[in-house]
Amino acid sequence: MNSGVSAFPAACCGVSERIRYCSHLIEQNALKKLKDKHLDMIFAHDLLRSGSGFGSDTNAVTIIERSGRGTESPTMPKAVIAASIMTAISALAEKQNS
């Protein structure tokens, strides 16, 4: 790791997909981006999901790790989603730095 760069892992947040995609294709596209961009973690959300996306106070995301393991969140307030994203990034950074 470059000593001039923070210890946080490479992660891409807020992957939005066009609404014509189904959930399965959203995850496939996120996995492709994760591998193509050599990311450690990516966050995807389905704009078709009720209570999710723009114009809503709530959202739901799927956190996908480099291993391909995904964790889907329930629909929650966006502030809670943001906190869960930061927690996931911090946990990954701690794991990589230990």
Secondary structure, 3 states (H helix, E strand, C coil): CCCCCCCCCCEEEEEECCCCCCHHHHHHHHHHHHHHCCCCEEEEECCCCCCCCCCCCEECCEEEECCCCEEECCCEEHHHHHHHHHHHHHHHHHHHHC
